[in-house]
Amino acid sequence: MSLRFRIVLIGLLTALACGGGAMLIGEMQLRRLVDSNQDSAYYERLHTIHSQLAALDERLNKTGMQRAYAAEFHRLALTRLQHSFAQTTDHAANRPIIIDASDQVVLGSDRPESQFLANDTEVQQLRAQGFDGQRWLVINGRQTWLRCHYFEPWDWHIAYLVPQSVYYADVYQFRLRFGGLMLILVLVAIAVMAWLIRRSLKPINGLITAATAMAEGDLEHRLPDARRDELGILTKAFADMRQAVTSQMAKQLKEIDERMAAEQALRESETQLATTLDSIGDAVIATDARGQIQRINPTASTLCEHPVDTAVGQHLRDVFCLETDDDNQPAIDWLEAVLQEGRSFILPDHGQLVTPSGKRIPVTNSVAPIRQVDGSISGCVLVFRDISAQAELEEQLRQSQKMDAVGQLAGGIAHDFNNMLGAIQGAGDLLGAKHQEDQRSRHLIDLIITACERAADLTAKLLAFSRKGKVESTPVDMHQLIRQTCDMLSRTIDKRIIIELELDADPATAAGDPSLLQNALLNLGINARDAMPEGGVLTFGCQRLRLGPDDYPQLSPGHYLSVSVSDTGSGIPQDIQERIFEPFFTTKEAGKGTGLGLAAVYGTVREHEGHINLTSVESHGTTFTLLLPCSSDHSKKDSSGHFLSATIKGRVLLVDDEELFRSVTRHLLEDAGMEVVEAADGEAGLAAYRDEGERLDLVIVDMVMPRLDGAALFKRIRAINPEAKVILMSGFLGDARVDELRSQGLFDFLPKPTARKDLVVALGRALSP
C-alpha cells in the first residue's frame, strides 16, 4: 500500500469520522428539538379539538336536551372535524383518531394505524393504562408515536398516531441533506488532499527515486528543487547524505583499489619470492614466532631430507639438526636467542647438518629474526649452504699449498744436489776414461757413476713432484704407451696378477713427455702390485671425454684422456688418503719404498696441466684416474738427432757460480778437445764475452746465478751477437722459461747432472758445420 493511498485513506476516514460525528450530534439535537416541537404541536391540536368539542357540548347543554340531541351533536362534531381536516395540508398520518365510549373508532377508521384498536383486548389494555399521555408503540411492525387526550363529557379518547417516518421526517430530511453535503465536502476534501498530497509527495517521490537510483549505484541522479519547508530540509539532508556517501564511496573505492593493488603486488611478490627461493642454490627456511616452519625451499628440503609438504608445520629443530665438530652436540640454542632476543647469528663454519639417513653435510649458515612493522618478532629466517664442494676445494688448496711448499724445498735441494752430482759424475767419467784397463778401478768408477745416476733419478722425482722439471711436450699415443708399460710390468710382477686393458679412446693422443708419463704409469702399476700380494686383477683403461667449466674448476674446459689404473687389492685407508701424494710418505716397511713414487706421479700430472683422482675402499681395491689434455698433433717427435762427433775443436765460455761443478765441467770440455774460458757469475761471464766474443764458438751458462742469471745473460749475449750459440744448464732439469728462450735463439738445454756422452753430443751438434 503506497504512502499516498494511506494518507488519502486516513484523511477520508478522518473526514468521515468528523462528518459522521457532526451529523450524529446534529441529529441528536434535532431529535430533541423535534420531540419538543411535536409534543407542543400535537398538544395544541388536541387542545383545539378538545375546545371545539367542549363548545359543542356547551351548546348541547344549553339546549337542555342532551339525550335527544347527543348523537346528533356527536355526528356534527365529527363532520366539522373531518371538514376542517380535509381543508388542511397535513399528511393523513397527522390526523387524529377518536374512540367513543363503546371503544369504537368514530373518526379516522380508514387509517391503517387504527386497525390495532380493532382488537378489544388492545383497547382494553390501552384504556387500563390510560389514554392520556404520549408513548411509542409498534403498530403493524412500525414504530408509531401515540399522543392521546380524554374528552370526559362525551367519553371520547382523542389520539394522534404518527409513524416514526412522519414524526421524524425533518430529522430524516436533515440526515439526507447533511449526508449529501458531507459527501460533497468529503469529495472536495479528498480532491484537495490528493492535490496537496501530490504536491507534497512530489519531492518525496523525487527523493525516493534518487534513493532508488543511489541504491542501484547512480549517485548523480537529480534531486528535487530545494524548498523552505520540512521537505526542503529533508532534501538538503538527503543531498548532504548523498555527498557524504559519494565521498565515502570514493574513499572506499580508492582504498579498495589500493588494497587490490597491494594484494596484487603482494601476490606478485609472493610469486617472485617463491620463484626466487625455489631457484636459488642456497637453502632457506622461514619460521613463525614459535619456531614452526612456514616456508622451506626445495634446496633446503633436499639437504634436510624432508619433503616440503611434510616439513611445513614442523618445528625447526625437528627438520634442521646442526652439530658442531667440537663436541658433537646439537647447536640449536641460537634459535631461542633469535626468537626471544631478536639477535642475528652467523653459525660456526664447522657445523654439520645431520640428516635422517645419517649423512653429515658441512654447511655454512646464518639466521636472522623476521620483524613486523611495529618491531615485534614474528619468526626467523635460516639460510644455509652445502659447502662440501667448497670444503673439498679448500682441502685441495691446502694440499696443493702444502705440496708447493714441499716442492719449493725439494726444488731448492735438488738444484744444489744436482750441481754436486754433476761434479761427481763428471769426475767419474774423467777417471773412467783414464782407467779403462784397470778393472778394479773401473768397477769402482762404475759404482760412483751408477750411484750418481740413481741419485739423479731420485732428484728427478723430487723435481717432478715440485713441478720444477721441464716437460718435453710431444704427441704421445697413450694406448701404445700403456701397452709398453704393461709389457714391462708383465716381466716383473707376480704371475698371479692378471693385467687387463680397456682402451677405448679414439684418438688416444695426449700432449706430454712420454718418459715422465710412462714412469708415472710404472709407479702406479708397482703400487698396485704391492697392494695385491696374493694376486688379483690390474686394469689399465683409457677413455676420451670432454670436460665443462663446472666439472673440474682447476682444469680448462676441453677434451681430455681419462687414464685409469685399477687394482683389486687391499685398498687405502680413508684416514691416510689425504696424505698419499706427500713426498716421503709411505706405508711400506723400511727399505721397501722411498715415498716418492706417488709424489712423482702427482708432480708429473700437474706438470702436464692435468688432474689425478683417487678412489679407494678398504678390501675392495683402488683406482687412480689421470686426466691429461688431448693433443691435436698426432705426429711423433724425432729423437734421432743425437750423435757423437769424433773430432771436436773450438773455444767455449763456461759460466757457473758453483766452483766444484765448473771445475769438473772444464776438465770434461778440455778432455773433449775444447779450449775453455771460465767465469764465476753472470756479470763476469758478460765481461768475458765482451772481451773474447769474436774468438768464442760456444757459451755454456748455468741458469741460476747471482747478480745476473742465465736467461738474462743469454739475452745480453744475443744482443751483442745475434748469431751466438748458447747452451743453458740447470739443476732443475729444465726451466719454464726455456721454451721462450728457444724461440729467441737458445741452441740447447742440458740438465744437471749431465753425463759425459750427453755433453759431447751437445758439443758436436753445436760445433758441427
KOLKOL-700420 format. One record per residue (C-alpha): x negated, y, z negated. Coordinates in nm, 3 decimals. Layout:
X_Y_Z
...
***
This chain:
0.000_0.000_0.000
-0.152_0.330_0.112
-0.205_0.624_-0.113
0.027_0.842_0.094
0.313_0.592_0.062
0.254_0.565_-0.308
0.267_0.940_-0.353
0.583_0.970_-0.142
0.744_0.682_-0.329
0.653_0.833_-0.663
0.785_1.170_-0.551
1.106_1.013_-0.420
1.163_0.818_-0.738
1.090_1.127_-0.941
1.334_1.334_-0.735
1.596_1.063_-0.756
1.547_1.033_-1.126
1.570_1.406_-1.171
1.871_1.434_-0.941
2.043_1.136_-1.099
1.983_1.275_-1.442
2.116_1.611_-1.341
2.419_1.456_-1.177
2.485_1.237_-1.484
2.463_1.530_-1.716
2.682_1.739_-1.487
2.935_1.464_-1.455
2.947_1.416_-1.830
3.003_1.785_-1.880
3.258_1.789_-1.602
3.440_1.492_-1.753
3.464_1.676_-2.085
3.596_1.979_-1.906
3.842_1.768_-1.701
3.961_1.587_-2.012
4.023_1.918_-2.185
4.192_2.076_-1.883
4.404_1.772_-1.802
4.522_1.739_-2.157
4.622_2.105_-2.165
4.779_2.092_-1.821
4.991_1.786_-1.889
5.078_1.908_-2.235
5.217_2.229_-2.076
5.404_2.029_-1.815
5.558_1.810_-2.083
5.640_2.114_-2.286
5.805_2.276_-1.982
6.018_1.965_-1.918
6.099_1.949_-2.286
6.206_2.315_-2.278
6.428_2.260_-1.974
6.592_1.958_-2.135
6.630_2.150_-2.459
6.806_2.430_-2.267
7.049_2.185_-2.109
7.108_2.018_-2.441
7.183_2.356_-2.597
7.436_2.432_-2.323
7.582_2.087_-2.380
7.613_2.156_-2.746
7.782_2.488_-2.672
8.048_2.313_-2.475
8.130_2.102_-2.773
8.184_1.809_-2.550
7.861_1.621_-2.596
8.001_1.282_-2.550
8.215_1.367_-2.247
7.953_1.558_-2.062
7.634_1.393_-2.193
7.595_1.162_-1.895
7.675_1.448_-1.659
7.413_1.668_-1.817
7.165_1.385_-1.806
7.212_1.350_-1.430
7.198_1.722_-1.385
6.873_1.739_-1.573
6.718_1.454_-1.372
6.837_1.617_-1.047
6.687_1.951_-1.137
6.364_1.785_-1.239
6.344_1.589_-0.912
6.426_1.901_-0.716
6.155_2.101_-0.894
5.902_1.821_-0.850
5.985_1.792_-0.481
5.902_2.159_-0.427
5.560_2.132_-0.593
5.242_2.031_-0.409
5.137_1.797_-0.680
5.041_1.448_-0.586
5.314_1.193_-0.653
5.087_1.047_-0.914
5.116_1.372_-1.112
5.491_1.347_-1.150
5.642_1.233_-1.484
5.836_0.923_-1.573
6.142_0.943_-1.807
6.260_0.649_-2.006
6.604_0.670_-2.163
6.728_0.522_-2.485
6.800_0.190_-2.318
6.434_0.169_-2.211
6.527_0.224_-1.851
6.318_0.439_-1.620
6.558_0.706_-1.518
6.302_0.921_-1.338
6.004_0.809_-1.126
6.115_0.446_-1.096
5.981_0.444_-0.740
5.621_0.477_-0.861
5.404_0.165_-0.894
5.285_0.274_-1.235
5.639_0.238_-1.376
5.659_-0.127_-1.293
5.466_-0.224_-1.603
5.752_-0.085_-1.803
5.994_-0.322_-1.633
5.900_-0.576_-1.891
6.099_-0.527_-2.207
5.823_-0.663_-2.415
5.584_-0.400_-2.287
5.833_-0.120_-2.353
5.899_-0.253_-2.698
5.529_-0.268_-2.771
5.488_0.084_-2.642
5.782_0.201_-2.849
5.644_0.024_-3.150
5.313_0.204_-3.104
5.482_0.529_-3.039
5.527_0.707_-2.714
5.371_1.020_-2.839
5.005_1.088_-2.771
4.767_1.000_-2.494
4.560_0.695_-2.408
4.404_0.493_-2.125
4.587_0.187_-2.003
4.520_-0.078_-1.745
4.812_-0.080_-1.503
4.807_-0.314_-1.205
4.439_-0.367_-1.261
4.361_0.005_-1.256
4.264_0.239_-1.531
4.555_0.476_-1.588
4.584_0.773_-1.823
4.903_0.798_-2.027
5.046_1.125_-2.175
5.388_1.082_-2.344
5.630_1.318_-2.524
5.959_1.220_-2.701
6.278_1.425_-2.645
6.471_1.332_-2.953
6.815_1.479_-2.868
6.864_1.253_-2.572
6.633_0.976_-2.698
6.424_1.018_-2.386
6.048_0.950_-2.351
5.881_1.176_-2.100
5.540_1.030_-1.983
5.273_1.107_-1.732
5.087_0.801_-1.589
4.787_0.932_-1.397
4.544_0.688_-1.220
4.185_0.739_-1.304
4.106_0.830_-0.943
4.357_1.111_-0.966
4.275_1.207_-1.321
3.903_1.240_-1.238
3.943_1.345_-0.875
3.743_1.661_-0.939
3.470_1.459_-1.102
3.458_1.226_-0.809
3.456_1.518_-0.572
3.175_1.673_-0.771
2.984_1.346_-0.763
3.025_1.317_-0.388
2.920_1.671_-0.319
2.639_1.670_-0.569
2.516_1.336_-0.432
2.517_1.474_-0.079
2.339_1.783_-0.197
2.091_1.569_-0.384
2.036_1.355_-0.074
1.969_1.666_0.132
1.739_1.800_-0.137
1.559_1.467_-0.161
1.513_1.453_0.215
1.386_1.807_0.217
1.160_1.728_-0.077
1.035_1.419_0.099
0.958_1.618_0.411
0.785_1.890_0.210
0.598_1.632_0.011
0.498_1.449_0.327
0.372_1.772_0.474
0.187_1.861_0.155
0.053_1.510_0.120
-0.060_1.503_0.478
-0.231_1.833_0.439
-0.380_1.729_0.108
-0.481_1.386_0.229
-0.646_1.513_0.547
-0.974_1.598_0.369
-0.934_1.285_0.161
-0.893_1.082_0.479
-1.195_1.262_0.615
-1.385_1.163_0.302
-1.255_0.807_0.336
-1.368_0.797_0.700
-1.704_0.943_0.606
-1.738_0.694_0.320
-1.647_0.407_0.555
-1.898_0.531_0.809
-2.160_0.567_0.537
-2.082_0.214_0.421
-2.137_0.099_0.780
-2.470_0.283_0.793
-2.364_0.606_0.969
-2.486_0.879_0.739
-2.438_1.158_0.995
-2.057_1.142_1.015
-1.894_1.488_1.000
-1.734_1.578_0.668
-1.408_1.781_0.635
-1.438_2.157_0.608
-1.509_2.273_0.258
-1.212_2.417_0.068
-1.185_2.612_-0.251
-0.970_2.367_-0.437
-1.043_2.039_-0.606
-1.073_1.863_-0.269
-1.338_2.113_-0.168
-1.526_2.037_-0.487
-1.485_1.666_-0.412
-1.602_1.720_-0.053
-1.908_1.910_-0.172
-1.981_1.643_-0.431
-1.947_1.378_-0.162
-2.179_1.574_0.068
-2.431_1.605_-0.213
-2.393_1.235_-0.283
-2.446_1.154_0.086
-2.750_1.377_0.093
-2.886_1.205_-0.217
-2.807_0.866_-0.070
-2.974_0.966_0.256
-3.282_1.088_0.073
-3.287_0.781_-0.147
-3.239_0.552_0.151
-3.513_0.732_0.343
-3.739_0.693_0.041
-3.644_0.329_0.003
-3.689_0.266_0.377
-4.030_0.426_0.355
-4.111_0.214_0.052
-3.977_-0.093_0.234
-4.188_-0.011_0.540
-4.490_0.045_0.320
-4.416_-0.276_0.128
-4.368_-0.470_0.453
-4.688_-0.320_0.591
-4.865_-0.407_0.267
-4.721_-0.758_0.275
-4.823_-0.795_0.639
-5.169_-0.664_0.557
-5.177_-0.898_0.257
-5.075_-1.192_0.476
-5.336_-1.098_0.734
-5.590_-1.052_0.457
-5.493_-1.389_0.311
-5.525_-1.548_0.655
-5.860_-1.380_0.715
-5.975_-1.475_0.367
-5.864_-1.835_0.416
-6.030_-1.847_0.759
-6.346_-1.690_0.620
-6.359_-1.922_0.322
-6.291_-2.223_0.543
-6.564_-2.127_0.792
-6.849_-2.011_0.569
-7.120_-2.252_0.470
-7.107_-2.158_0.101
-6.874_-2.343_-0.132
-6.614_-2.120_-0.304
-6.378_-2.199_-0.592
-6.136_-1.943_-0.742
-5.953_-1.999_-1.073
-5.690_-1.827_-1.286
-5.744_-1.690_-1.635
-5.715_-2.041_-1.784
-5.976_-2.189_-1.556
-5.721_-2.369_-1.336
-5.831_-2.389_-0.973
-5.618_-2.173_-0.743
-5.825_-2.191_-0.424
-6.105_-2.416_-0.301
-6.256_-2.412_0.046
-6.345_-2.725_0.247
-6.717_-2.689_0.177
-6.657_-2.696_-0.199
-6.409_-2.980_-0.158
-6.667_-3.187_0.031
-6.951_-3.117_-0.212
-6.737_-3.185_-0.521
-6.576_-3.492_-0.356
-6.227_-3.367_-0.446
-5.961_-3.318_-0.175
-5.825_-2.964_-0.156
-5.465_-3.061_-0.233
-5.563_-3.256_-0.545
-5.828_-3.011_-0.666
-5.586_-2.714_-0.675
-5.424_-2.704_-1.019
-5.701_-2.893_-1.197
-5.936_-2.734_-1.444
-6.268_-2.620_-1.304
-6.469_-2.843_-1.539
-6.281_-3.146_-1.404
-6.392_-3.072_-1.047
-6.724_-2.888_-1.077
-6.967_-3.071_-1.308
-7.304_-2.894_-1.331
-7.602_-3.036_-1.518
-7.948_-2.893_-1.568
-8.271_-3.078_-1.515
-8.393_-2.972_-1.859
-8.161_-3.157_-2.092
-7.923_-3.332_-1.852
-7.635_-3.166_-2.038
-7.327_-3.009_-1.876
-7.383_-2.638_-1.818
-7.022_-2.520_-1.838
-7.038_-2.272_-2.129
-7.066_-1.988_-1.881
-6.702_-2.038_-1.777
-6.562_-1.928_-2.112
-6.803_-1.635_-2.120
-6.685_-1.519_-1.777
-6.313_-1.555_-1.856
-6.330_-1.411_-2.208
-6.608_-1.152_-2.186
-6.594_-1.069_-1.815
-6.965_-1.122_-1.756
-7.114_-1.234_-1.425
-7.367_-1.515_-1.414
-7.628_-1.646_-1.175
-7.666_-2.003_-1.289
-8.009_-2.172_-1.307
-8.161_-2.279_-0.977
-8.248_-2.616_-1.125
-7.883_-2.706_-1.178
-7.744_-3.015_-1.014
-7.384_-3.086_-0.913
-7.282_-3.432_-1.030
-7.012_-3.583_-0.806
-6.764_-3.859_-0.898
-6.967_-4.101_-0.687
-7.278_-4.031_-0.895
-7.461_-3.815_-0.641
-7.675_-3.535_-0.780
-7.687_-3.239_-0.546
-7.920_-2.946_-0.619
-7.718_-2.626_-0.596
-7.769_-2.258_-0.647
-7.462_-2.074_-0.769
-7.315_-1.762_-0.917
-6.989_-1.688_-1.094
-6.809_-1.357_-1.145
-6.477_-1.251_-1.303
-6.173_-1.152_-1.098
-6.028_-0.829_-1.235
-5.686_-0.671_-1.187
-5.630_-0.300_-1.125
-5.594_-0.242_-1.500
-5.925_-0.413_-1.564
-5.781_-0.731_-1.711
-5.942_-1.061_-1.614
-5.715_-1.282_-1.403
-5.967_-1.553_-1.324
-6.313_-1.613_-1.185
-6.474_-1.699_-0.853
-6.758_-1.951_-0.827
-6.987_-1.950_-0.523
-7.243_-2.225_-0.484
-7.456_-2.376_-0.211
-7.617_-2.710_-0.144
-7.990_-2.638_-0.143
-8.102_-2.993_-0.073
-8.247_-2.891_0.265
-8.400_-2.578_0.111
-8.547_-2.781_-0.173
-8.687_-3.026_0.080
-8.835_-2.741_0.284
-8.978_-2.583_-0.029
-9.130_-2.917_-0.123
-9.272_-2.946_0.226
-9.406_-2.593_0.196
-9.567_-2.674_-0.138
-9.707_-2.992_0.012
-9.832_-2.800_0.314
-9.987_-2.531_0.095
-10.148_-2.799_-0.116
-10.275_-2.972_0.194
-10.401_-2.642_0.334
-10.584_-2.570_0.009
-10.740_-2.915_0.009
-10.811_-2.875_0.379
-10.987_-2.546_0.321
-11.201_-2.713_0.059
-11.263_-3.014_0.283
-11.344_-2.792_0.580
-11.598_-2.591_0.384
-11.762_-2.905_0.252
-11.760_-3.072_0.594
-11.931_-2.775_0.758
-12.226_-2.780_0.525
-12.226_-3.158_0.515
-12.236_-3.182_0.894
-12.532_-2.945_0.903
-12.720_-3.176_0.668
-12.607_-3.484_0.858
-12.722_-3.320_1.178
-13.067_-3.270_1.031
-13.083_-3.627_0.901
-12.952_-3.778_1.224
-13.185_-3.564_1.437
-13.484_-3.660_1.225
-13.382_-4.024_1.251
-13.359_-4.001_1.629
-13.707_-3.846_1.644
-13.851_-4.113_1.419
-13.679_-4.388_1.617
-13.832_-4.261_1.941
-14.184_-4.275_1.787
-14.149_-4.613_1.617
-13.996_-4.823_1.888
-14.248_-5.103_1.834
-14.234_-5.117_1.452
-13.934_-5.343_1.386
-13.923_-5.277_1.014
-13.938_-4.901_1.063
-13.691_-4.924_1.348
-13.448_-5.116_1.124
-13.472_-4.855_0.852
-13.428_-4.577_1.102
-13.118_-4.750_1.244
-12.978_-4.772_0.889
-13.030_-4.399_0.849
-12.859_-4.324_1.181
-12.574_-4.567_1.105
-12.520_-4.406_0.765
-12.514_-4.064_0.930
-12.256_-4.183_1.185
-12.033_-4.328_0.910
-12.069_-4.008_0.710
-11.990_-3.809_1.024
-11.678_-4.022_1.077
-11.573_-3.958_0.717
-11.631_-3.588_0.771
-11.429_-3.603_1.093
-11.139_-3.744_0.897
-11.166_-3.465_0.644
-11.174_-3.209_0.923
-10.880_-3.371_1.098
-10.681_-3.356_0.774
-10.780_-2.995_0.718
-10.692_-2.909_1.080
-11.040_-2.770_1.129
-11.117_-3.007_1.412
-11.083_-2.922_1.778
-10.826_-3.129_1.965
-10.907_-3.205_2.325
-10.560_-3.164_2.476
-10.523_-3.401_2.767
-10.228_-3.601_2.902
-10.205_-3.927_2.710
-9.995_-4.227_2.814
-9.865_-4.332_2.473
-9.738_-4.668_2.597
-10.088_-4.755_2.719
-10.247_-4.615_2.403
-10.011_-4.820_2.182
-10.086_-5.138_2.379
-10.461_-5.076_2.344
-10.418_-5.021_1.972
-10.214_-5.340_1.937
-10.487_-5.535_2.125
-10.746_-5.410_1.879
-10.524_-5.489_1.579
-10.433_-5.836_1.705
-10.801_-5.940_1.680
-10.844_-5.808_1.325
-10.517_-5.856_1.130
-10.370_-6.171_0.975
-10.224_-6.409_1.234
-9.909_-6.437_1.018
-9.825_-6.078_1.111
-9.621_-6.059_1.429
-9.670_-5.745_1.639
-9.366_-5.631_1.838
-9.334_-5.345_2.087
-9.026_-5.131_2.155
-9.148_-4.892_2.424
-8.854_-4.710_2.578
-8.992_-4.363_2.666
-8.991_-4.262_3.033
-9.220_-4.087_3.092
-9.434_-4.157_2.784
-9.692_-3.883_2.828
-9.797_-3.672_2.529
-10.041_-3.383_2.513
-10.332_-3.455_2.279
-10.665_-3.614_2.202
-10.648_-3.988_2.283
-10.923_-4.084_2.038
-10.760_-3.898_1.747
-10.416_-4.036_1.831
-10.548_-4.392_1.861
-10.733_-4.352_1.533
-10.407_-4.237_1.372
-10.221_-4.542_1.507
-10.501_-4.771_1.389
-10.485_-4.623_1.040
-10.108_-4.676_1.027
-10.147_-5.034_1.156
-10.414_-5.115_0.897
-10.196_-4.972_0.617
-9.906_-5.185_0.743
-10.134_-5.492_0.742
-10.233_-5.426_0.381
-9.862_-5.394_0.286
-9.788_-5.747_0.425
-10.041_-5.982_0.258
-9.806_-6.276_0.313
-9.731_-6.188_0.674
-9.439_-6.008_0.835
-9.342_-5.805_1.139
-9.532_-5.496_1.259
-9.332_-5.294_1.515
-9.463_-5.013_1.735
-9.189_-4.805_1.901
-9.183_-4.511_2.139
-8.877_-4.317_2.250
-8.829_-3.983_2.418
-8.596_-3.729_2.262
-8.507_-3.361_2.273
-8.513_-3.152_1.955
-8.294_-2.847_1.900
-8.377_-2.539_1.693
-8.199_-2.680_1.386
-8.337_-3.034_1.394
-8.686_-2.956_1.263
-8.736_-2.587_1.180
-9.114_-2.635_1.172
-9.117_-2.761_1.533
-9.050_-2.571_1.853
-8.742_-2.692_2.046
-8.819_-2.917_2.342
-8.899_-3.273_2.447
-9.092_-3.494_2.205
-9.213_-3.853_2.187
-9.099_-4.036_1.876
-9.375_-4.290_1.796
-9.284_-4.521_1.509
-9.489_-4.776_1.316
-9.271_-5.006_1.103
-9.354_-5.296_0.875
-9.156_-5.538_0.662
-9.395_-5.514_0.370
-9.368_-5.415_0.009
-9.276_-5.052_0.073
-9.394_-4.739_-0.102
-9.253_-4.647_-0.446
-9.035_-4.335_-0.448
-9.241_-4.160_-0.712
-9.561_-4.158_-0.504
-9.418_-4.087_-0.159
-9.475_-3.715_-0.205
-9.849_-3.774_-0.258
-9.903_-4.030_0.014
-10.072_-3.784_0.253
-10.303_-3.631_-0.005
-10.673_-3.690_0.064
-10.845_-3.943_-0.161
-10.508_-4.059_-0.299
-10.479_-4.435_-0.270
-10.305_-4.722_-0.447
-10.564_-4.975_-0.328
-10.826_-5.124_-0.550
-11.166_-4.957_-0.579
-11.380_-5.028_-0.277
-11.083_-5.116_-0.052
-10.989_-4.768_0.064
-11.112_-4.408_0.067
-10.768_-4.246_0.056
-10.837_-4.056_0.378
-10.655_-4.278_0.627
-10.305_-4.125_0.593
-10.456_-3.784_0.526
-10.635_-3.806_0.859
-10.311_-3.918_1.028
-10.130_-3.621_0.872
-10.402_-3.382_0.992
-10.405_-3.531_1.342
-10.028_-3.495_1.379
-10.031_-3.139_1.251
-10.323_-3.055_1.481
-10.116_-3.185_1.772
-9.834_-2.948_1.665
-9.615_-3.241_1.571
-9.447_-3.380_1.262
-9.460_-3.704_1.064
-9.173_-3.863_0.871
-9.187_-4.135_0.611
-8.903_-4.375_0.535
-8.969_-4.645_0.280
-8.771_-4.869_0.048
-8.947_-5.090_-0.202
-8.949_-5.456_-0.097
-8.788_-5.365_0.235
-9.070_-5.210_0.432
-9.197_-4.875_0.555
-9.161_-4.672_0.875
-9.387_-4.384_0.981
-9.246_-4.173_1.267
-9.472_-3.936_1.461
-9.308_-3.660_1.665
-9.553_-3.549_1.936
-9.489_-3.282_2.204
-9.447_-3.424_2.553
-9.684_-3.326_2.833
-9.561_-3.225_3.177
-9.901_-3.317_3.329
-9.932_-3.692_3.378
-10.288_-3.686_3.517
-10.586_-3.810_3.318
-10.893_-3.615_3.234
-11.209_-3.742_3.399
-11.466_-3.813_3.129
-11.738_-3.936_3.357
-11.921_-3.608_3.373
-12.169_-3.706_3.105
-12.507_-3.808_3.244
-12.868_-3.836_3.138
-13.139_-3.640_3.307
-13.484_-3.791_3.333
-13.667_-3.459_3.352
-13.557_-3.152_3.153
-13.760_-2.834_3.168
-13.661_-2.490_3.051
-13.669_-2.222_2.784
-13.392_-2.221_2.519
-13.295_-1.977_2.243
-13.180_-2.166_1.928
-12.977_-1.953_1.679
-12.872_-2.118_1.348
-12.876_-1.997_0.988
-12.938_-2.348_0.846
-13.318_-2.380_0.845
-13.315_-2.757_0.800
-13.078_-2.818_1.094
-13.259_-2.556_1.304
-13.596_-2.720_1.246
-13.475_-3.070_1.336
-13.290_-2.943_1.644
-13.604_-2.755_1.757
-13.801_-3.080_1.739
-13.528_-3.262_1.936
-13.535_-2.993_2.204
-13.914_-2.988_2.224
-13.918_-3.367_2.240
-13.680_-3.346_2.535
-13.923_-3.110_2.714
-13.773_-2.773_2.625
-13.956_-2.459_2.513
-13.774_-2.324_2.206
-13.730_-1.969_2.072
-13.572_-1.964_1.719
-13.353_-1.708_1.544
-13.221_-1.735_1.183
-12.889_-1.548_1.233
-12.675_-1.372_1.489
-12.845_-1.032_1.472
-13.188_-1.191_1.512
-13.057_-1.401_1.797
-12.919_-1.094_1.976
-13.253_-0.916_1.936
-13.442_-1.222_2.064
-13.214_-1.244_2.369
-13.274_-0.879_2.447
-13.649_-0.947_2.436
-13.652_-1.288_2.606
-13.331_-1.280_2.810
-13.490_-1.283_3.152
-13.706_-1.587_3.065
-13.432_-1.789_2.889
-13.248_-2.069_3.065
-13.007_-2.159_2.785
-12.878_-2.033_2.448
-12.764_-2.271_2.171
-12.568_-2.089_1.899
-12.412_-2.203_1.570
-12.053_-2.086_1.523
-12.065_-1.994_1.155
-12.343_-1.749_1.064
-12.377_-1.440_0.850
-12.383_-1.087_0.991
-12.287_-1.194_1.344
-12.111_-1.525_1.410
-12.148_-1.743_1.718
-11.838_-1.616_1.900
-11.942_-1.254_1.862
-12.299_-1.332_1.963
-12.170_-1.514_2.273
-11.970_-1.210_2.377
-12.269_-0.980_2.323
-12.494_-1.206_2.532
-12.234_-1.230_2.811
-12.207_-0.852_2.803
-12.583_-0.831_2.865
-12.594_-1.115_3.120
-12.261_-1.239_3.261
-12.439_-1.544_3.405
-12.595_-1.657_3.075
-12.536_-2.024_2.979
-12.435_-2.060_2.612
-12.364_-2.381_2.418
-12.185_-2.345_2.083
-12.232_-2.591_1.795
-12.024_-2.621_1.479
-11.982_-2.849_1.180
-11.602_-2.810_1.226
-11.605_-3.042_1.529
-11.481_-2.752_1.734
-11.301_-2.429_1.667
-10.966_-2.288_1.758
-11.144_-2.011_1.948
-11.335_-2.248_2.175
-11.066_-2.256_2.446
-11.063_-1.877_2.457
-11.443_-1.868_2.476
-11.442_-2.130_2.754
-11.215_-1.902_2.957
-11.474_-1.627_2.905
-11.766_-1.838_3.039
-11.872_-2.064_2.749
-12.063_-2.355_2.903
-12.012_-2.628_2.641
-11.936_-2.708_2.280
-12.118_-2.968_2.066
-12.001_-3.086_1.724
-12.235_-3.133_1.432
-12.394_-3.378_1.379
-12.498_-3.430_1.738
-12.671_-3.745_1.850
-12.996_-3.703_2.044
-12.849_-3.857_2.356
-12.546_-3.621_2.346
-12.777_-3.324_2.311
-12.997_-3.442_2.600
-12.689_-3.496_2.821
-12.564_-3.144_2.743
-12.909_-3.000_2.826
-12.919_-3.192_3.151
-12.579_-3.063_3.255
-12.674_-2.708_3.166
-13.014_-2.706_3.339
-12.928_-2.917_3.642
-12.943_-2.728_3.973
***
